């Protein structure tokens, strides 16, 4: 438990049913936790895990959920069509219900959290529907969290960079291409920042939804 308290963890990427065994300890003790895929489905089916998830913020623990619309629907006990009909409302409701940061993936990925205006990220394209790209995004979020970036900002920055990398690479993208493309995206941001006289790297400012 003492080790987990200072650890940043991503759980659910390809873990299958074995994820359920790890979740109680992670939800109880991990200092910074990103839940994706199988972890989200496990939480959707288990009221005890749901209670543990909802209590994390009150215990000073950071949590980011990264559902696609079907996973969001399971967590909300709605249909995917209902989620897609009002994505902003679904993201807000998830964030409120679980007291955490939510990244609702899809066209115009939404980042929502209690106390924040939801952020709609305009970067990215249909290539990000490729298998494994969601795992890369979860890894990017956890990487920024591990550098002590606040959870909402880490999620927003990761989503923007993820989309920008897909655009930069272009047709033929597979998940493994995204990490290799990130350095050129970051260099372009740094150059852009310097050209505006900032003297150094800049932070991308996503679009904000009301």
Secondary structure, DSSP 4 states (H G I P E B T S, - for coil): -TTGGG-EEEE-SS-GGGHHHHHHHHHHH-SEEEE-HHHHHHHHT-HHHHHHHHTTGGGT-EEEE---HHHHHHHHTS-HHHHHHTHHHHHHHHHHHHTSEEEE-STTEEEE-TTS--EEE----GGGGSTTHHHHHHHHHHHHHHTT--HHHHHHHHHHHHHHHHHHH-TT--HHHHHHHHHHHHHHHHHHHHHTT-SS------EE--
